[in-house]
Amino acid sequence: MAEKPMNPLMTHCPMCQALYERESVKLIAERKPVRLYHSMCASCSHGLLAYVIDAPGGISSVGLITDISGEDALRQADLLTISAEECIASHRLILEQSQDICRQLLDISGKLA
């Protein structure tokens, strides 16, 4: 069986510009037309998550510099997607109740003026 070619969009670390080792670029998930790759730079230890989308006119990519490991990336890929409504509801909750949330997080309820 022929070896799968490395993702041509992930050849260099965006932080230190070092070349990625072939083994460090891993396909995490694939749901046509989208593929999720993870890589960890051997030089600076920064991680990269890259969504690669096959489109009729070519390939698009969105990258995110991260500190998560390949195992964490696999676990994250299996989580349910947050809907736009859930995101808006979370924003509203934080906006409306931020003082109470801060008190609970800091466990100093009643000590704030």
Backbone atoms as SQL, in Angstrom:
CREATE TABLE atoms (id INTEGER PRIMARY KEY, chain TEXT, resi INTEGER, resn TEXT, atom TEXT, x REAL, y REAL, z REAL);
INSERT INTO atoms VALUES
  (1, 'A', 1, 'MET', 'N', 0.837, -1.171, 0.000),
  (2, 'A', 1, 'MET', 'CA', 0.000, 0.000, 0.000),
  (3, 'A', 1, 'MET', 'C', 0.890, 1.245, 0.000),
  (4, 'A', 2, 'ALA', 'N', 0.564, 2.205, -0.861),
  (5, 'A', 2, 'ALA', 'CA', 1.355, 3.427, -0.961),
  (6, 'A', 2, 'ALA', 'C', 1.114, 4.309, 0.259),
  (7, 'A', 3, 'GLU', 'N', 2.168, 4.991, 0.693),
  (8, 'A', 3, 'GLU', 'CA', 2.056, 5.887, 1.839),
  (9, 'A', 3, 'GLU', 'C', 1.267, 7.120, 1.434),
  (10, 'A', 4, 'LYS', 'N', 0.349, 7.540, 2.299),
  (11, 'A', 4, 'LYS', 'CA', -0.463, 8.723, 2.038),
  (12, 'A', 4, 'LYS', 'C', 0.434, 9.952, 2.068),
  (13, 'A', 5, 'PRO', 'N', 0.326, 10.845, 1.067),
  (14, 'A', 5, 'PRO', 'CA', 1.188, 12.032, 1.069),
  (15, 'A', 5, 'PRO', 'C', 0.852, 12.969, 2.223),
  (16, 'A', 6, 'MET', 'N', 1.868, 13.682, 2.704),
  (17, 'A', 6, 'MET', 'CA', 1.680, 14.643, 3.778),
  (18, 'A', 6, 'MET', 'C', 0.834, 15.800, 3.256),
  (19, 'A', 7, 'ASN', 'N', 0.049, 16.395, 4.129),
  (20, 'A', 7, 'ASN', 'CA', -0.766, 17.543, 3.759),
  (21, 'A', 7, 'ASN', 'C', 0.161, 18.650, 3.235),
  (22, 'A', 8, 'PRO', 'N', -0.009, 19.068, 1.969),
  (23, 'A', 8, 'PRO', 'CA', 0.906, 20.068, 1.399),
  (24, 'A', 8, 'PRO', 'C', 0.789, 21.444, 2.043),
  (25, 'A', 9, 'LEU', 'N', -0.298, 21.690, 2.790),
  (26, 'A', 9, 'LEU', 'CA', -0.465, 22.980, 3.451),
  (27, 'A', 9, 'LEU', 'C', 0.235, 23.029, 4.808),
  (28, 'A', 10, 'MET', 'N', 0.692, 21.886, 5.299),
  (29, 'A', 10, 'MET', 'CA', 1.320, 21.828, 6.621),
  (30, 'A', 10, 'MET', 'C', 2.760, 21.355, 6.490),
  (31, 'A', 11, 'THR', 'N', 3.611, 22.206, 5.999),
  (32, 'A', 11, 'THR', 'CA', 5.011, 21.838, 5.825),
  (33, 'A', 11, 'THR', 'C', 5.920, 22.522, 6.829),
  (34, 'A', 12, 'HIS', 'N', 5.514, 23.724, 7.311),
  (35, 'A', 12, 'HIS', 'CA', 6.338, 24.513, 8.227),
  (36, 'A', 12, 'HIS', 'C', 5.526, 24.917, 9.452),
  (37, 'A', 13, 'CYS', 'N', 6.184, 24.993, 10.586),
  (38, 'A', 13, 'CYS', 'CA', 5.567, 25.499, 11.806),
  (39, 'A', 13, 'CYS', 'C', 5.305, 26.998, 11.636),
  (40, 'A', 14, 'PRO', 'N', 4.091, 27.475, 11.909),
  (41, 'A', 14, 'PRO', 'CA', 3.809, 28.898, 11.765),
  (42, 'A', 14, 'PRO', 'C', 4.502, 29.765, 12.819),
  (43, 'A', 15, 'MET', 'N', 4.981, 29.151, 13.897),
  (44, 'A', 15, 'MET', 'CA', 5.634, 29.924, 14.955),
  (45, 'A', 15, 'MET', 'C', 7.131, 30.094, 14.716),
  (46, 'A', 16, 'CYS', 'N', 7.825, 28.992, 14.406),
  (47, 'A', 16, 'CYS', 'CA', 9.291, 29.077, 14.290),
  (48, 'A', 16, 'CYS', 'C', 9.803, 28.781, 12.875),
  (49, 'A', 17, 'GLN', 'N', 8.887, 28.453, 11.972),
  (50, 'A', 17, 'GLN', 'CA', 9.207, 28.161, 10.565),
  (51, 'A', 17, 'GLN', 'C', 10.012, 26.888, 10.341),
  (52, 'A', 18, 'ALA', 'N', 10.177, 26.061, 11.377),
  (53, 'A', 18, 'ALA', 'CA', 10.884, 24.785, 11.209),
  (54, 'A', 18, 'ALA', 'C', 10.043, 23.852, 10.340),
  (55, 'A', 19, 'LEU', 'N', 10.699, 22.999, 9.597),
  (56, 'A', 19, 'LEU', 'CA', 9.995, 22.007, 8.796),
  (57, 'A', 19, 'LEU', 'C', 9.370, 20.966, 9.708),
  (58, 'A', 20, 'TYR', 'N', 8.116, 20.601, 9.446),
  (59, 'A', 20, 'TYR', 'CA', 7.485, 19.518, 10.190),
  (60, 'A', 20, 'TYR', 'C', 8.078, 18.191, 9.749),
  (61, 'A', 21, 'GLU', 'N', 8.246, 17.303, 10.683),
  (62, 'A', 21, 'GLU', 'CA', 8.619, 15.933, 10.353),
  (63, 'A', 21, 'GLU', 'C', 7.367, 15.241, 9.827),
  (64, 'A', 22, 'ARG', 'N', 7.514, 14.389, 8.828),
  (65, 'A', 22, 'ARG', 'CA', 6.374, 13.711, 8.210),
  (66, 'A', 22, 'ARG', 'C', 5.488, 13.024, 9.254),
  (67, 'A', 23, 'GLU', 'N', 6.109, 12.388, 10.247),
  (68, 'A', 23, 'GLU', 'CA', 5.360, 11.650, 11.258),
  (69, 'A', 23, 'GLU', 'C', 4.564, 12.560, 12.185),
  (70, 'A', 24, 'SER', 'N', 4.905, 13.842, 12.260),
  (71, 'A', 24, 'SER', 'CA', 4.227, 14.738, 13.195),
  (72, 'A', 24, 'SER', 'C', 2.893, 15.249, 12.665),
  (73, 'A', 25, 'VAL', 'N', 2.636, 15.130, 11.368),
  (74, 'A', 25, 'VAL', 'CA', 1.370, 15.581, 10.784),
  (75, 'A', 25, 'VAL', 'C', 0.424, 14.388, 10.736),
  (76, 'A', 26, 'LYS', 'N', -0.654, 14.477, 11.526),
  (77, 'A', 26, 'LYS', 'CA', -1.574, 13.354, 11.634),
  (78, 'A', 26, 'LYS', 'C', -2.988, 13.773, 11.237),
  (79, 'A', 27, 'LEU', 'N', -3.641, 12.919, 10.459),
  (80, 'A', 27, 'LEU', 'CA', -5.040, 13.118, 10.112),
  (81, 'A', 27, 'LEU', 'C', -5.862, 12.694, 11.325),
  (82, 'A', 28, 'ILE', 'N', -6.615, 13.629, 11.907),
  (83, 'A', 28, 'ILE', 'CA', -7.378, 13.382, 13.124),
  (84, 'A', 28, 'ILE', 'C', -8.798, 12.930, 12.800),
  (85, 'A', 29, 'ALA', 'N', -9.437, 13.602, 11.852),
  (86, 'A', 29, 'ALA', 'CA', -10.819, 13.277, 11.494),
  (87, 'A', 29, 'ALA', 'C', -11.036, 13.647, 10.035),
  (88, 'A', 30, 'GLU', 'N', -11.965, 12.925, 9.427),
  (89, 'A', 30, 'GLU', 'CA', -12.300, 13.218, 8.036),
  (90, 'A', 30, 'GLU', 'C', -13.787, 13.011, 7.835),
  (91, 'A', 31, 'ARG', 'N', -14.448, 14.076, 7.450),
  (92, 'A', 31, 'ARG', 'CA', -15.861, 14.051, 7.087),
  (93, 'A', 31, 'ARG', 'C', -15.965, 14.851, 5.807),
  (94, 'A', 32, 'LYS', 'N', -16.007, 14.150, 4.695),
  (95, 'A', 32, 'LYS', 'CA', -15.958, 14.794, 3.376),
  (96, 'A', 32, 'LYS', 'C', -16.854, 16.005, 3.345),
  (97, 'A', 33, 'PRO', 'N', -16.407, 17.111, 2.872),
  (98, 'A', 33, 'PRO', 'CA', -15.130, 17.420, 2.237),
  (99, 'A', 33, 'PRO', 'C', -14.077, 17.985, 3.191),
  (100, 'A', 34, 'VAL', 'N', -14.259, 17.810, 4.507),
  (101, 'A', 34, 'VAL', 'CA', -13.375, 18.431, 5.502),
  (102, 'A', 34, 'VAL', 'C', -12.468, 17.390, 6.155),
  (103, 'A', 35, 'ARG', 'N', -11.198, 17.759, 6.315),
  (104, 'A', 35, 'ARG', 'CA', -10.237, 16.928, 7.045),
  (105, 'A', 35, 'ARG', 'C', -9.617, 17.789, 8.150),
  (106, 'A', 36, 'LEU', 'N', -9.415, 17.169, 9.306),
  (107, 'A', 36, 'LEU', 'CA', -8.779, 17.850, 10.433),
  (108, 'A', 36, 'LEU', 'C', -7.432, 17.203, 10.683),
  (109, 'A', 37, 'TYR', 'N', -6.383, 18.024, 10.644),
  (110, 'A', 37, 'TYR', 'CA', -5.017, 17.558, 10.892),
  (111, 'A', 37, 'TYR', 'C', -4.493, 18.167, 12.179),
  (112, 'A', 38, 'HIS', 'N', -3.571, 17.453, 12.814),
  (113, 'A', 38, 'HIS', 'CA', -2.871, 17.973, 13.982),
  (114, 'A', 38, 'HIS', 'C', -1.379, 17.740, 13.774),
  (115, 'A', 39, 'SER', 'N', -0.587, 18.698, 14.204),
  (116, 'A', 39, 'SER', 'CA', 0.855, 18.538, 14.161),
  (117, 'A', 39, 'SER', 'C', 1.474, 19.198, 15.379),
  (118, 'A', 40, 'MET', 'N', 2.579, 18.625, 15.837),
  (119, 'A', 40, 'MET', 'CA', 3.335, 19.198, 16.944),
  (120, 'A', 40, 'MET', 'C', 4.746, 19.458, 16.437),
  (121, 'A', 41, 'CYS', 'N', 5.210, 20.679, 16.588),
  (122, 'A', 41, 'CYS', 'CA', 6.528, 21.056, 16.096),
  (123, 'A', 41, 'CYS', 'C', 7.615, 20.483, 17.008),
  (124, 'A', 42, 'ALA', 'N', 8.534, 19.759, 16.429),
  (125, 'A', 42, 'ALA', 'CA', 9.638, 19.175, 17.204),
  (126, 'A', 42, 'ALA', 'C', 10.607, 20.248, 17.682),
  (127, 'A', 43, 'SER', 'N', 10.622, 21.401, 17.014),
  (128, 'A', 43, 'SER', 'CA', 11.566, 22.458, 17.354),
  (129, 'A', 43, 'SER', 'C', 11.078, 23.340, 18.506),
  (130, 'A', 44, 'CYS', 'N', 9.817, 23.813, 18.427),
  (131, 'A', 44, 'CYS', 'CA', 9.333, 24.758, 19.441),
  (132, 'A', 44, 'CYS', 'C', 8.183, 24.215, 20.289),
  (133, 'A', 45, 'SER', 'N', 7.707, 23.020, 19.975),
  (134, 'A', 45, 'SER', 'CA', 6.639, 22.336, 20.724),
  (135, 'A', 45, 'SER', 'C', 5.270, 22.989, 20.634),
  (136, 'A', 46, 'HIS', 'N', 5.052, 23.869, 19.665),
  (137, 'A', 46, 'HIS', 'CA', 3.716, 24.401, 19.438),
  (138, 'A', 46, 'HIS', 'C', 2.930, 23.416, 18.588),
  (139, 'A', 47, 'GLY', 'N', 1.635, 23.327, 18.883),
  (140, 'A', 47, 'GLY', 'CA', 0.762, 22.462, 18.106),
  (141, 'A', 47, 'GLY', 'C', 0.003, 23.272, 17.074),
  (142, 'A', 48, 'LEU', 'N', -0.495, 22.586, 16.073),
  (143, 'A', 48, 'LEU', 'CA', -1.311, 23.226, 15.043),
  (144, 'A', 48, 'LEU', 'C', -2.462, 22.305, 14.696),
  (145, 'A', 49, 'LEU', 'N', -3.678, 22.845, 14.755),
  (146, 'A', 49, 'LEU', 'CA', -4.852, 22.165, 14.236),
  (147, 'A', 49, 'LEU', 'C', -5.183, 22.842, 12.921),
  (148, 'A', 50, 'ALA', 'N', -5.405, 22.063, 11.886),
  (149, 'A', 50, 'ALA', 'CA', -5.720, 22.634, 10.579),
  (150, 'A', 50, 'ALA', 'C', -6.924, 21.927, 9.987),
  (151, 'A', 51, 'TYR', 'N', -7.938, 22.717, 9.653),
  (152, 'A', 51, 'TYR', 'CA', -9.080, 22.218, 8.909),
  (153, 'A', 51, 'TYR', 'C', -8.781, 22.453, 7.443),
  (154, 'A', 52, 'VAL', 'N', -8.843, 21.401, 6.662),
  (155, 'A', 52, 'VAL', 'CA', -8.596, 21.486, 5.227),
  (156, 'A', 52, 'VAL', 'C', -9.899, 21.109, 4.533),
  (157, 'A', 53, 'ILE', 'N', -10.374, 21.989, 3.663),
  (158, 'A', 53, 'ILE', 'CA', -11.656, 21.802, 2.999),
  (159, 'A', 53, 'ILE', 'C', -11.438, 21.691, 1.498),
  (160, 'A', 54, 'ASP', 'N', -11.882, 20.583, 0.933),
  (161, 'A', 54, 'ASP', 'CA', -11.823, 20.405, -0.513),
  (162, 'A', 54, 'ASP', 'C', -13.029, 21.111, -1.112),
  (163, 'A', 55, 'ALA', 'N', -12.777, 22.081, -1.968),
  (164, 'A', 55, 'ALA', 'CA', -13.839, 22.843, -2.613),
  (165, 'A', 55, 'ALA', 'C', -13.704, 22.688, -4.120),
  (166, 'A', 56, 'PRO', 'N', -14.775, 22.952, -4.856),
  (167, 'A', 56, 'PRO', 'CA', -14.704, 22.804, -6.319),
  (168, 'A', 56, 'PRO', 'C', -13.584, 23.622, -6.959),
  (169, 'A', 57, 'GLY', 'N', -13.264, 24.780, -6.395),
  (170, 'A', 57, 'GLY', 'CA', -12.240, 25.641, -6.965),
  (171, 'A', 57, 'GLY', 'C', -10.847, 25.405, -6.418),
  (172, 'A', 58, 'GLY', 'N', -10.682, 24.456, -5.490),
  (173, 'A', 58, 'GLY', 'CA', -9.372, 24.210, -4.899),
  (174, 'A', 58, 'GLY', 'C', -9.501, 23.770, -3.459),
  (175, 'A', 59, 'ILE', 'N', -8.480, 24.075, -2.685),
  (176, 'A', 59, 'ILE', 'CA', -8.427, 23.674, -1.279),
  (177, 'A', 59, 'ILE', 'C', -8.374, 24.934, -0.417),
  (178, 'A', 60, 'SER', 'N', -9.163, 24.936, 0.662),
  (179, 'A', 60, 'SER', 'CA', -9.106, 26.011, 1.653),
  (180, 'A', 60, 'SER', 'C', -8.614, 25.421, 2.958),
  (181, 'A', 61, 'SER', 'N', -7.994, 26.261, 3.777),
  (182, 'A', 61, 'SER', 'CA', -7.468, 25.786, 5.048),
  (183, 'A', 61, 'SER', 'C', -7.604, 26.865, 6.106),
  (184, 'A', 62, 'VAL', 'N', -7.907, 26.421, 7.328),
  (185, 'A', 62, 'VAL', 'CA', -7.945, 27.308, 8.483),
  (186, 'A', 62, 'VAL', 'C', -7.099, 26.640, 9.558),
  (187, 'A', 63, 'GLY', 'N', -6.122, 27.354, 10.077),
  (188, 'A', 63, 'GLY', 'CA', -5.241, 26.796, 11.085),
  (189, 'A', 63, 'GLY', 'C', -5.404, 27.486, 12.420),
  (190, 'A', 64, 'LEU', 'N', -5.123, 26.738, 13.483),
  (191, 'A', 64, 'LEU', 'CA', -5.212, 27.256, 14.832),
  (192, 'A', 64, 'LEU', 'C', -4.004, 26.769, 15.619),
  (193, 'A', 65, 'ILE', 'N', -3.198, 27.704, 16.098),
  (194, 'A', 65, 'ILE', 'CA', -2.051, 27.343, 16.931),
  (195, 'A', 65, 'ILE', 'C', -2.592, 26.967, 18.303),
  (196, 'A', 66, 'THR', 'N', -2.096, 25.859, 18.849),
  (197, 'A', 66, 'THR', 'CA', -2.651, 25.325, 20.083),
  (198, 'A', 66, 'THR', 'C', -1.569, 24.632, 20.902),
  (199, 'A', 67, 'ASP', 'N', -1.921, 24.297, 22.133),
  (200, 'A', 67, 'ASP', 'CA', -0.998, 23.530, 22.961),
  (201, 'A', 67, 'ASP', 'C', -1.524, 22.120, 23.208),
  (202, 'A', 68, 'ILE', 'N', -2.634, 21.740, 22.557),
  (203, 'A', 68, 'ILE', 'CA', -3.173, 20.404, 22.801),
  (204, 'A', 68, 'ILE', 'C', -2.380, 19.340, 22.049),
  (205, 'A', 69, 'SER', 'N', -2.370, 18.164, 22.628),
  (206, 'A', 69, 'SER', 'CA', -1.655, 17.039, 22.035),
  (207, 'A', 69, 'SER', 'C', -2.519, 16.377, 20.962),
  (208, 'A', 70, 'GLY', 'N', -1.940, 15.455, 20.247),
  (209, 'A', 70, 'GLY', 'CA', -2.690, 14.699, 19.252),
  (210, 'A', 70, 'GLY', 'C', -3.835, 13.913, 19.878),
  (211, 'A', 71, 'GLU', 'N', -3.604, 13.355, 21.076),
  (212, 'A', 71, 'GLU', 'CA', -4.653, 12.606, 21.774),
  (213, 'A', 71, 'GLU', 'C', -5.813, 13.527, 22.148),
  (214, 'A', 72, 'ASP', 'N', -5.489, 14.728, 22.637),
  (215, 'A', 72, 'ASP', 'CA', -6.544, 15.701, 22.964),
  (216, 'A', 72, 'ASP', 'C', -7.312, 16.099, 21.717),
  (217, 'A', 73, 'ALA', 'N', -6.610, 16.267, 20.613),
  (218, 'A', 73, 'ALA', 'CA', -7.261, 16.637, 19.355),
  (219, 'A', 73, 'ALA', 'C', -8.238, 15.548, 18.915),
  (220, 'A', 74, 'LEU', 'N', -7.836, 14.277, 19.071),
  (221, 'A', 74, 'LEU', 'CA', -8.744, 13.170, 18.735),
  (222, 'A', 74, 'LEU', 'C', -9.999, 13.218, 19.600),
  (223, 'A', 75, 'ARG', 'N', -9.815, 13.453, 20.894),
  (224, 'A', 75, 'ARG', 'CA', -10.949, 13.516, 21.816),
  (225, 'A', 75, 'ARG', 'C', -11.862, 14.693, 21.458),
  (226, 'A', 76, 'GLN', 'N', -11.280, 15.835, 21.141),
  (227, 'A', 76, 'GLN', 'CA', -12.064, 17.014, 20.787),
  (228, 'A', 76, 'GLN', 'C', -12.840, 16.805, 19.492),
  (229, 'A', 77, 'ALA', 'N', -12.259, 16.074, 18.554),
  (230, 'A', 77, 'ALA', 'CA', -12.912, 15.848, 17.263),
  (231, 'A', 77, 'ALA', 'C', -14.199, 15.053, 17.428),
  (232, 'A', 78, 'ASP', 'N', -14.296, 14.248, 18.491),
  (233, 'A', 78, 'ASP', 'CA', -15.486, 13.424, 18.711),
  (234, 'A', 78, 'ASP', 'C', -16.578, 14.129, 19.511),
  (235, 'A', 79, 'LEU', 'N', -16.310, 15.338, 20.020),
  (236, 'A', 79, 'LEU', 'CA', -17.312, 16.062, 20.803),
  (237, 'A', 79, 'LEU', 'C', -18.389, 16.642, 19.901),
  (238, 'A', 80, 'LEU', 'N', -19.548, 16.856, 20.479),
  (239, 'A', 80, 'LEU', 'CA', -20.643, 17.457, 19.732),
  (240, 'A', 80, 'LEU', 'C', -20.334, 18.920, 19.439),
  (241, 'A', 81, 'THR', 'N', -20.828, 19.385, 18.328),
  (242, 'A', 81, 'THR', 'CA', -20.646, 20.778, 17.921),
  (243, 'A', 81, 'THR', 'C', -21.586, 21.672, 18.722),
  (244, 'A', 82, 'ILE', 'N', -21.102, 22.831, 19.117),
  (245, 'A', 82, 'ILE', 'CA', -21.927, 23.822, 19.802),
  (246, 'A', 82, 'ILE', 'C', -22.690, 24.605, 18.742),
  (247, 'A', 83, 'SER', 'N', -23.984, 24.717, 18.922),
  (248, 'A', 83, 'SER', 'CA', -24.802, 25.440, 17.944),
  (249, 'A', 83, 'SER', 'C', -24.649, 26.946, 18.142),
  (250, 'A', 84, 'ALA', 'N', -25.052, 27.703, 17.136),
  (251, 'A', 84, 'ALA', 'CA', -25.011, 29.163, 17.225),
  (252, 'A', 84, 'ALA', 'C', -25.914, 29.649, 18.356),
  (253, 'A', 85, 'GLU', 'N', -27.059, 28.997, 18.519),
  (254, 'A', 85, 'GLU', 'CA', -27.999, 29.380, 19.577),
  (255, 'A', 85, 'GLU', 'C', -27.391, 29.167, 20.963),
  (256, 'A', 86, 'GLU', 'N', -26.681, 28.054, 21.143),
  (257, 'A', 86, 'GLU', 'CA', -26.023, 27.779, 22.424),
  (258, 'A', 86, 'GLU', 'C', -24.928, 28.800, 22.706),
  (259, 'A', 87, 'CYS', 'N', -24.209, 29.189, 21.681),
  (260, 'A', 87, 'CYS', 'CA', -23.153, 30.186, 21.831),
  (261, 'A', 87, 'CYS', 'C', -23.742, 31.543, 22.238),
  (262, 'A', 88, 'ILE', 'N', -24.830, 31.941, 21.583),
  (263, 'A', 88, 'ILE', 'CA', -25.495, 33.214, 21.901),
  (264, 'A', 88, 'ILE', 'C', -26.065, 33.168, 23.316),
  (265, 'A', 89, 'ALA', 'N', -26.680, 32.049, 23.692),
  (266, 'A', 89, 'ALA', 'CA', -27.241, 31.908, 25.039),
  (267, 'A', 89, 'ALA', 'C', -26.145, 32.005, 26.097),
  (268, 'A', 90, 'SER', 'N', -24.989, 31.401, 25.835),
  (269, 'A', 90, 'SER', 'CA', -23.859, 31.487, 26.772),
  (270, 'A', 90, 'SER', 'C', -23.377, 32.922, 26.904),
  (271, 'A', 91, 'HIS', 'N', -23.278, 33.618, 25.782),
  (272, 'A', 91, 'HIS', 'CA', -22.858, 35.024, 25.804),
  (273, 'A', 91, 'HIS', 'C', -23.825, 35.857, 26.642),
  (274, 'A', 92, 'ARG', 'N', -25.121, 35.664, 26.420),
  (275, 'A', 92, 'ARG', 'CA', -26.131, 36.433, 27.172),
  (276, 'A', 92, 'ARG', 'C', -26.047, 36.131, 28.667),
  (277, 'A', 93, 'LEU', 'N', -25.871, 34.859, 29.007),
  (278, 'A', 93, 'LEU', 'CA', -25.764, 34.471, 30.413),
  (279, 'A', 93, 'LEU', 'C', -24.570, 35.152, 31.070),
  (280, 'A', 94, 'ILE', 'N', -23.443, 35.126, 30.406),
  (281, 'A', 94, 'ILE', 'CA', -22.244, 35.766, 30.961),
  (282, 'A', 94, 'ILE', 'C', -22.449, 37.270, 31.061),
  (283, 'A', 95, 'LEU', 'N', -23.034, 37.860, 30.033),
  (284, 'A', 95, 'LEU', 'CA', -23.265, 39.301, 30.025),
  (285, 'A', 95, 'LEU', 'C', -24.207, 39.719, 31.157),
  (286, 'A', 96, 'GLU', 'N', -25.287, 38.969, 31.344),
  (287, 'A', 96, 'GLU', 'CA', -26.305, 39.325, 32.330),
  (288, 'A', 96, 'GLU', 'C', -25.918, 38.958, 33.761),
  (289, 'A', 97, 'GLN', 'N', -25.103, 37.927, 33.918),
  (290, 'A', 97, 'GLN', 'CA', -24.816, 37.435, 35.257),
  (291, 'A', 97, 'GLN', 'C', -23.323, 37.389, 35.560),
  (292, 'A', 98, 'SER', 'N', -22.552, 38.245, 34.915),
  (293, 'A', 98, 'SER', 'CA', -21.100, 38.173, 35.067),
  (294, 'A', 98, 'SER', 'C', -20.640, 38.403, 36.509),
  (295, 'A', 99, 'GLN', 'N', -21.291, 39.307, 37.225),
  (296, 'A', 99, 'GLN', 'CA', -20.868, 39.564, 38.609),
  (297, 'A', 99, 'GLN', 'C', -21.094, 38.330, 39.472),
  (298, 'A', 100, 'ASP', 'N', -22.259, 37.686, 39.325),
  (299, 'A', 100, 'ASP', 'CA', -22.533, 36.466, 40.095),
  (300, 'A', 100, 'ASP', 'C', -21.578, 35.346, 39.702),
  (301, 'A', 101, 'ILE', 'N', -21.306, 35.235, 38.419),
  (302, 'A', 101, 'ILE', 'CA', -20.393, 34.195, 37.951),
  (303, 'A', 101, 'ILE', 'C', -19.004, 34.413, 38.534),
  (304, 'A', 102, 'CYS', 'N', -18.538, 35.661, 38.520),
  (305, 'A', 102, 'CYS', 'CA', -17.211, 35.968, 39.080),
  (306, 'A', 102, 'CYS', 'C', -17.163, 35.643, 40.574),
  (307, 'A', 103, 'ARG', 'N', -18.211, 35.988, 41.298),
  (308, 'A', 103, 'ARG', 'CA', -18.250, 35.673, 42.729),
  (309, 'A', 103, 'ARG', 'C', -18.148, 34.168, 42.960),
  (310, 'A', 104, 'GLN', 'N', -18.884, 33.404, 42.167),
  (311, 'A', 104, 'GLN', 'CA', -18.857, 31.950, 42.340),
  (312, 'A', 104, 'GLN', 'C', -17.499, 31.384, 41.962),
  (313, 'A', 105, 'LEU', 'N', -16.922, 31.889, 40.889),
  (314, 'A', 105, 'LEU', 'CA', -15.621, 31.393, 40.463),
  (315, 'A', 105, 'LEU', 'C', -14.531, 31.728, 41.468),
  (316, 'A', 106, 'LEU', 'N', -14.605, 32.906, 42.030),
  (317, 'A', 106, 'LEU', 'CA', -13.585, 33.338, 42.979),
  (318, 'A', 106, 'LEU', 'C', -13.905, 32.903, 44.413),
  (319, 'A', 107, 'ASP', 'N', -15.128, 32.406, 44.615),
  (320, 'A', 107, 'ASP', 'CA', -15.568, 31.925, 45.910),
  (321, 'A', 107, 'ASP', 'C', -15.403, 32.991, 46.991),
  (322, 'A', 108, 'ILE', 'N', -15.750, 34.223, 46.625),
  (323, 'A', 108, 'ILE', 'CA', -15.680, 35.316, 47.615),
  (324, 'A', 108, 'ILE', 'C', -17.011, 36.049, 47.690),
  (325, 'A', 109, 'SER', 'N', -18.088, 35.314, 47.494),
  (326, 'A', 109, 'SER', 'CA', -19.422, 35.897, 47.509),
  (327, 'A', 109, 'SER', 'C', -19.618, 36.725, 48.778),
  (328, 'A', 110, 'GLY', 'N', -20.118, 37.930, 48.592),
  (329, 'A', 110, 'GLY', 'CA', -20.362, 38.819, 49.727),
  (330, 'A', 110, 'GLY', 'C', -19.182, 39.711, 50.051),
  (331, 'A', 111, 'LYS', 'N', -18.013, 39.468, 49.508),
  (332, 'A', 111, 'LYS', 'CA', -16.835, 40.283, 49.792),
  (333, 'A', 111, 'LYS', 'C', -16.634, 41.390, 48.768),
  (334, 'A', 112, 'LEU', 'N', -17.377, 41.296, 47.645),
  (335, 'A', 112, 'LEU', 'CA', -17.265, 42.344, 46.630),
  (336, 'A', 112, 'LEU', 'C', -18.224, 43.472, 46.951),
  (337, 'A', 113, 'ALA', 'N', -17.827, 44.682, 46.662),
  (338, 'A', 113, 'ALA', 'CA', -18.673, 45.844, 46.931),
  (339, 'A', 113, 'ALA', 'C', -19.789, 45.925, 45.925);
